[in-house]
């Protein structure tokens, strides 16, 4: 796997450079560069303590398998969303259920919506990696 890190400071750059052999071995990395990748296609980006980390996923995952996995997760979250939505939309549920149970169901609905949104973003990212 190829990883590029844009260190937040010279101190962080020095620390990573000093320990790069350990990092390569422990993470089983093919390559570790201390700069942004010239071509960012295939890389995902994350930020940790103001250092930007780019990980090349094309070499790390089976893209078709990951697409199917994410689509399955989206389906599961949609079922959760529909279940919570049915409860909240039911006037009898709202009338009879204690307020904390209603709030819990609203939280479940919100969590499902957030999960679906995040999973769709991941799916779009993974699809963009496909050659």
C-alpha positions in Angstrom: 0.0 0.0 0.0 1.2 3.5 -0.8 0.9 6.3 1.7 1.8 9.9 1.4 1.9 12.2 4.4 2.0 16.0 4.3 3.4 16.7 7.8 2.0 19.6 9.8 5.5 20.9 10.8 9.2 20.2 10.3 9.2 18.6 13.7 6.5 16.0 12.6 8.4 15.6 9.3 11.6 14.8 11.1 9.8 12.4 13.5 8.2 10.5 10.6 11.4 10.4 8.6 13.3 9.1 11.6 10.8 6.3 12.1 9.8 5.6 8.6 11.4 2.1 8.4 9.3 1.1 11.5 6.2 2.5 9.9 6.8 0.7 6.6 7.3 -2.6 8.4 4.5 -2.3 10.9 1.9 -1.1 8.5 3.2 -3.3 5.7 3.5 -0.3 3.4 5.0 -0.5 0.0 5.8 3.2 0.0 5.8 6.2 2.4 6.4 9.6 1.0 6.5 12.9 3.0 4.6 15.0 0.5 1.2 15.2 -1.2 0.8 12.7 -4.0 1.2 14.3 -7.5 -1.8 12.4 -8.7 -4.5 12.1 -6.1 -6.8 9.7 -8.0 -7.1 6.5 -6.0 -6.1 8.1 -2.7 -8.4 8.9 0.3 -7.4 11.7 2.5 -7.6 12.1 6.3 -6.3 14.7 8.7 -4.6 13.9 12.0 -3.2 16.7 14.2 -3.0 19.0 11.1 -0.9 16.5 9.1 -2.7 15.3 6.0 -2.5 11.5 5.3 -3.2 10.1 1.8 -3.8 6.4 1.5 -3.9 4.8 -2.0 -6.9 2.4 -1.9 -6.6 1.1 -5.4 -3.9 -1.3 -4.3 -5.4 -2.1 -0.9 -9.0 -3.2 -1.6 -11.1 -5.1 -4.1 -13.2 -2.2 -5.4 -16.1 -4.3 -6.7 -16.3 -6.2 -3.4 -16.2 -2.9 -1.4 -19.0 -1.5 -3.6 -21.2 -4.5 -2.9 -20.4 -4.3 0.9 -21.3 -0.6 1.0 -24.5 -1.1 -1.0 -25.5 -3.9 1.5 -24.9 -1.5 4.4 -27.0 1.2 2.7 -29.8 -1.4 2.3 -29.6 -2.3 6.0 -29.6 1.4 7.1 -32.6 2.1 4.8 -34.6 -0.7 6.6 -33.7 0.8 10.0 -34.8 4.2 8.7 -38.1 2.9 7.4 -38.8 1.1 10.6 -38.2 4.3 12.7 -40.0 6.4 10.2 -43.1 4.2 10.4 -43.1 4.4 14.2 -42.7 8.2 14.3 -45.3 8.6 11.6 -47.9 6.5 13.5 -50.2 8.8 15.5 -50.9 5.9 17.9 -47.2 5.5 18.7 -46.8 9.2 19.3 -50.0 9.2 21.5 -49.1 6.2 23.6 -45.3 6.0 23.8 -43.4 7.8 26.5 -41.5 10.8 25.4 -38.1 9.2 26.0 -39.1 6.3 23.7 -40.2 8.7 21.0 -37.0 10.7 21.3 -35.0 7.5 21.1 -36.8 6.5 17.9 -36.1 10.0 16.5 -32.4 9.6 17.3 -32.4 6.2 15.5 -34.0 7.8 12.5 -31.4 10.6 12.5 -28.5 8.1 12.9 -29.8 6.0 10.0 -30.1 9.2 7.8 -26.5 10.1 8.8 -25.2 6.6 8.1 -26.9 6.5 4.7 -25.4 9.9 3.8 -21.9 8.8 4.9 -22.2 5.5 3.1 -23.3 7.2 -0.1 -20.3 9.4 0.1 -18.1 6.4 0.6 -19.8 4.6 -2.3 -19.2 7.6 -4.6 -15.6 7.7 -3.6 -15.0 4.0 -4.2 -16.8 4.1 -7.5 -14.6 7.0 -8.6 -11.5 4.8 -8.0 -12.8 2.2 -10.5 -10.8 2.3 -13.7 
